[in-house]
């Protein structure tokens, strides 16, 4: 879109006549609106591209449920979460699969909660007994948000 100030400078320099500036501005704006291509920087990310995405999501859910049924130690839950982060990096970043990425995100959240011992929270048992666990949950959420914001900023400023 051309700014009217640019056309005014062209009129003052004698390049075009003052009565030509208005119609020229309208013409340029109409042509630019008609020929606007889709933005080059926008990702064409679809929720489900084909039925294969659904099969991959079902497979991710099967693996996550099978891990969730195991009696794991705290470090093993964190290891599972790390493996799912690596899987998310490949499926979401490389393959651009949104639906499996959401299933992986839910799985990672569950594994981190298990690893941090958050399932032991009983919000209704005592008024003050769950405060340390809730503070840990808030800290984990804050750290995750901070990491996500930093990674997004690095991606945009590359």
N, C-alpha and C positions, 0 to 999 in steps of 0.2 A: 504494500500500500504506500503510495507516494504521499508525502506531507504537503499540505497547501503552501507552507512557507517556502518550499523549494520552487514551486511554480511562481510565487510572488517574486522571488529573486530573479527568476528567468524573465519575468515581465519588466522588472526594474533595469535589467541589463539589456533589454530590447530584443531578446531572443524570440519571444512570442508576444502577441498583442493581448491586452487585458481582457478583451471579450473572448479570447480563446482559452483562457486559463480554466474557467469553470467547466466547460464541456470536456476539455482534455482531462481534468481530474476525474470527472465522472466516468469517462471512457476507460481510463487506466484502472480505476477501482473495479469496474465491471469485468474487465478482462482478467484481472488478478483473481477475483472471486470465482470466475468460471473455470480458470485453469489451475486452481489450487490442488496440488497433488497431496496424497496422504503424507503426513509428516515422516521424515526419514528416520528420526530418532525413536519413534514409537515402536514398541515391540508388538508384533501381531501374535499375542498370546491368547490361546483359546482354552476354555475350561476343559473340554473334552474334544480332542481332534478326531479320534476314531475309537473303535471298540477295544483296541489294544490297550488304551489308557485304563480302561475299566479292569481288564485282566491284570495289568501291572498293579493297580490299586488293591485288587483282591489278594494278590500275592504278598504285597506289603502288609496288608492286614493279617494274613495268615501267619507270617513271620513274627509280626508284633505280638499277636495273641499267643503264639507258642512261647515267645520269650517271657511274656507277662505271666504265664502259668508256671514258670520255673521258680524254684526257691533260690534266689540269687542273693549274694552279698552286696553290700553297698557299692563297692568298686566295680562289680560286674554290671550293675545297672548303669553306671557311668560309662563303662566300656560299650554297652549296648547303645547308649545314647550317642556316643562318638561314632560308632559304625553307621548309625542311621543318619548322622550329619554328613558323613562321607557319601552315603547313598543319595542323600538329598542334593548334594553338590553335583553329582553326576546326572541324576534324573531331571533336576530342575534347571540347572545352569547349562548343561550340555545338550540334553534332549528336549528341554523346554516343555516339560510335562507338568501341568498345574494340579490336576486331580491327585496323582500319586504324591505330589509335594505336600498337599494338605493332609493326607493320611500319614505321611512321614512326620509332619509337624506335630500332629496329635500324639503319635507314638513317642517322639522325643520328649514332649512335655510330660507324658506319663513316666517314662524312664527316669527323667531328672527328678520328678517328684518321689519316685521310689528310692532313688539313690540318696536323696537328701533326707529321707525318713519322714516325709510329709504325710504319708497315709496314716501315720500314728496320731494325727491331729484329731481331737474330739472337741469340736466347737461347742458342744452342748453339755460337757461334763462339768466344767468349772469355769467360772468367769475369767480367771487369770492364768489357768494352766496352759493355754494354747498360745499365749502372747509370744514366747520365743520362737515357736514354730511359724507363726504368722509373720514375724519379723524376718525370719529366714526366707520365707516365700516371697515377701516383698523385696528383699535384697536380690534374690535370684531373678525376679521379674525385672527389677531395675537394671541389673547387669546385662540381661538378655536384651533389653531395650537399648541400652547404651551401645552394645556391640552391634546391634542391627543398624542403629543410626550411623555409627562410624563406618560400617561396611557400605551402607548406601551412599554416604558422602564420598568415600573413596571411589566407588563405582561411577558416580556422577562427575567427579573431578579428574578422571583419568586422562 
